[in-house]
């Protein structure tokens, strides 16, 4: 890979993707609406474009060719169609950031649990469907584009110091402030990926011959009660858990059943994931310090 276009790469793990590409010597172009600024300065080319407007994207990218396009901000089949029509003759490979939300609850879910090649295709806007359904239809639309090598990377909840969703920070704050946390099933298990590893994996998979869906997550999972215990030990304070869920106390991790993925396909391709429990405690330390 010599050149890459990143659709949405100026915050959270999109920034890590760009950093990983730059470290590999890739000539990176970032296409954004320009509202989040450019954290990379002259290290990258920046195109001002509305990724959700075909004319805007086509005009901004006219005359360029990219070995790989990374789509960080596609949420529906219509989004995929817009990017495809604008870029189809200018890209060699399409890497789409998908999600574990294409799966129903389950343990060690593998890629065959959702098959975008047989799923009924509907062209919808992201506002018309749920997040998970939008990603399902986005994958389905992407893999219907014959002749375009494509990968959908299914990732779980991403954790990192620059996490604008503040989902892990929510739990740290609640425990530190002695406020209750609404969690329907503390025995459920989740797995995660760090922002840096999400970016690194996306950059890596773009260099592989592989096409199709692939799961990407850190090795290992964690029971939600164990996560709460870990935060308690770092803060030296006890959590107040409740099954009386309100808008104010609802845990962003408040799943009803275990929801984890199997990353063995990516491992068999040659990628070595980190171990969740090697870095999660340090991230909790960081959040504890900043509040």
C-alpha positions in Angstrom: 0.0 0.0 0.0 1.4 3.4 -1.0 -1.6 5.6 -0.8 -4.7 5.6 1.5 -7.8 7.7 1.8 -9.4 7.8 5.3 -13.0 8.9 5.5 -13.2 10.3 9.0 -9.8 10.1 10.6 -9.5 13.1 12.9 -10.7 11.7 16.3 -10.4 8.7 18.6 -9.2 5.5 16.9 -9.5 7.1 13.4 -6.5 9.2 14.5 -4.7 5.9 15.5 -5.4 4.5 12.1 -3.8 7.5 10.4 -0.8 7.3 12.8 -0.4 3.6 12.0 -0.6 4.3 8.2 2.0 7.1 8.5 4.3 4.8 10.5 4.2 2.4 7.6 5.2 5.1 5.1 1.8 5.4 3.5 0.9 8.6 1.8 -2.3 9.4 3.7 -5.2 11.6 2.6 -8.0 12.4 5.1 -11.4 13.5 3.9 -13.5 15.4 6.4 -16.0 18.2 6.6 -13.2 20.3 8.3 -15.1 20.8 11.5 -12.7 18.7 13.7 -9.5 20.3 12.5 -6.5 18.5 11.2 -4.4 17.0 14.1 -1.7 15.9 11.7 -0.6 19.1 10.0 1.4 18.6 6.9 1.9 14.9 7.5 -1.3 14.2 5.7 -3.2 15.7 2.8 -6.7 17.0 3.8 -9.7 17.1 1.5 -12.8 19.0 2.6 -15.8 16.9 1.7 -19.1 15.8 3.0 -18.8 12.0 3.0 -22.6 11.7 2.9 -23.0 13.8 -0.3 -21.9 12.1 -3.5 -21.2 15.3 -5.4 -19.1 16.7 -2.6 -17.1 13.5 -2.3 -16.6 13.1 -6.0 -15.5 16.7 -6.5 -13.0 16.6 -3.6 -11.5 13.3 -4.7 -11.4 13.9 -8.4 -8.1 13.1 -10.0 -6.8 11.0 -7.1 -6.2 7.2 -6.9 -5.9 5.4 -3.6 -4.6 1.9 -3.0 -7.0 1.6 -0.1 -9.9 3.6 1.2 -10.8 3.3 4.9 -14.4 4.1 5.7 -14.6 5.0 9.4 -18.0 6.8 9.2 -20.3 4.7 7.1 -23.5 3.7 8.9 -25.9 2.5 6.3 -26.3 1.0 2.8 -26.9 4.4 1.4 -23.6 5.6 2.9 -21.8 2.8 1.1 -23.5 3.5 -2.2 -22.5 7.2 -2.0 -18.8 6.3 -1.4 -18.9 3.6 -4.1 -20.4 5.8 -6.7 -18.0 8.7 -5.9 -14.8 6.5 -5.7 -15.3 3.3 -7.5 -12.8 3.9 -10.3 -10.3 5.4 -7.9 -9.7 2.8 -5.2 -8.0 -0.6 -5.2 -9.5 -1.9 -1.9 -12.2 -0.8 0.5 -11.8 -1.4 4.3 -15.0 -0.7 6.2 -15.1 -0.3 10.0 -18.1 -2.4 11.1 -19.1 -3.5 14.6 -19.9 -6.4 16.9 -23.5 -5.0 16.8 -24.1 -7.0 13.7 -24.3 -10.0 16.1 -27.0 -10.9 18.5 -25.9 -11.8 22.1 -23.7 -14.8 22.4 -20.3 -16.1 23.4 -17.2 -16.2 21.1 -19.3 -15.2 18.1 -17.5 -15.9 14.8 -17.9 -14.2 11.5 -20.4 -16.8 10.2 -23.0 -15.6 12.7 -23.8 -12.8 10.3 -23.5 -13.4 6.6 -23.7 -10.2 4.6 -23.5 -12.1 1.3 -27.0 -13.6 1.9 -28.6 -10.9 4.0 -31.5 -9.1 2.1 -30.2 -5.8 0.8 -32.2 -2.7 1.5 -31.0 0.8 0.7 -31.7 2.9 3.8 -30.4 6.0 5.5 -28.7 5.6 8.9 -31.5 7.5 10.6 -34.1 5.0 9.4 -32.7 1.9 11.2 -30.9 1.0 14.4 -27.1 1.2 14.6 -26.6 -2.5 14.3 -29.1 -2.9 11.4 -27.5 0.0 9.6 -24.1 -1.7 9.8 -25.5 -5.0 8.6 -27.0 -3.3 5.6 -23.8 -1.3 5.0 -21.8 -4.6 4.9 -24.4 -6.2 2.6 -24.2 -3.2 0.2 -20.4 -3.2 0.3 -20.0 -6.9 -0.6 -22.6 -6.6 -3.4 -20.2 -4.4 -5.3 -18.6 -7.1 -7.4 -15.0 -6.3 -8.6 -14.1 -4.2 -5.5 -12.0 -6.1 -3.0 -13.5 -5.3 0.4 -13.0 -6.0 4.1 -15.4 -5.3 6.9 -13.7 -5.2 10.3 -16.1 -6.0 13.1 -14.9 -4.4 16.3 -16.4 -4.3 19.9 -16.4 -1.3 22.2 -13.2 0.7 21.7 -11.4 1.9 24.8 -8.7 4.7 25.0 -7.7 7.9 26.6 -9.3 10.0 24.0 -12.7 8.1 24.0 -15.2 10.9 23.4 -18.1 8.5 24.3 -16.7 8.3 27.9 -18.4 5.0 28.5 -15.6 3.6 30.7 -15.2 7.0 32.3 -18.9 6.9 33.2 -18.3 3.9 35.5 -15.2 5.5 37.1 -17.0 8.8 37.8 -20.1 7.0 39.2 -18.0 4.9 41.6 -15.8 7.8 42.6 -18.8 10.0 43.3 -20.7 7.3 45.2 -23.5 7.3 42.6 -25.5 4.1 41.6 -24.9 2.3 38.4 -27.8 0.6 36.6 -26.7 -2.7 35.3 -29.2 -5.5 34.4 -26.7 -8.4 34.4 -23.3 -7.9 36.2 -22.5 -11.6 35.3 -22.5 -10.9 31.5 -19.2 -10.8 29.8 -17.8 -8.3 27.2 -14.6 -8.0 25.2 -13.0 -4.8 24.0 -10.2 -3.4 21.8 -7.9 -0.5 22.5 -8.0 2.5 20.2 -4.3 2.0 19.3 -4.9 -1.6 18.4 -8.1 -0.8 16.5 -6.1 1.6 14.4 -3.1 -0.7 14.0 -5.3 -3.6 12.9 -7.2 -1.6 10.3 -3.9 -0.4 8.9 -2.6 -4.0 8.8 -5.6 -5.6 7.2 -5.4 -3.1 4.4 -2.1 -4.7 3.4 -3.4 -8.2 3.3 -4.9 -10.1 0.4 -7.9 -11.1 2.7 -11.4 -10.0 1.7 -14.7 -10.5 3.6 -15.7 -9.9 7.3 -13.2 -10.3 10.1 -13.5 -9.8 13.9 -10.9 -7.7 15.7 -10.7 -7.6 19.5 -8.1 -8.0 22.3 -7.5 -11.4 23.6 -9.8 -12.4 26.5 -13.0 -10.9 27.9 -14.2 -9.7 31.3 -17.2 -10.1 33.4 -18.9 -6.8 34.1 -18.8 -7.5 37.8 -15.0 -8.1 37.5 -14.6 -4.8 35.6 -16.5 -3.0 38.4 -14.3 -4.8 41.0 -11.2 -3.7 39.1 -12.4 0.0 39.2 -13.2 -0.4 42.9 -9.7 -1.6 43.7 -8.1 1.3 41.8 -10.4 3.9 43.4 -10.5 2.2 46.8 -14.2 2.9 46.8 -17.2 0.5 46.6 -19.6 0.6 43.7 -23.4 0.9 44.1 -25.0 -1.5 41.5 -28.7 -1.6 40.9 -31.1 -3.3 38.6 -33.5 -0.3 38.9 -32.4 1.3 35.6 -32.9 5.0 34.9 -31.7 7.4 32.3 -29.2 8.8 34.8 -27.7 5.6 36.1 -27.9 3.4 33.0 -24.5 1.7 32.3 -23.3 2.0 28.7 -22.2 -1.6 29.2 -25.6 -2.7 30.6 -26.1 -5.7 28.4 -28.6 -8.4 29.3 -26.4 -11.4 28.2 -22.8 -12.2 27.4 -21.7 -10.6 24.2 -18.2 -11.6 23.0 -16.4 -12.3 19.7 -13.9 -14.9 18.5 -10.8 -13.3 16.9 -9.3 -16.6 15.7 -9.8 -15.7 12.0 -7.6 -12.6 12.3 -5.1 -14.6 14.3 -4.9 -17.2 11.6 -4.2 -14.4 9.1 -1.1 -13.6 11.2 -2.2 -10.8 13.5 -1.2 -10.9 17.1 -3.6 -9.2 19.5 -2.9 -7.8 22.9 -4.3 -9.2 26.1 -7.2 -7.2 27.5 -6.1 -7.5 31.1 -2.6 -6.3 30.3 -3.7 -2.8 29.5 -7.1 -2.3 31.0 -5.9 -1.6 34.6 -3.6 1.2 33.3 -6.4 2.8 31.4 -8.5 2.9 34.6 -5.6 4.4 36.4 -5.5 7.2 33.8 -9.2 8.0 34.2 -8.8 8.0 38.0 -6.1 10.5 37.7 -7.8 12.9 35.3 -11.0 13.2 37.5 
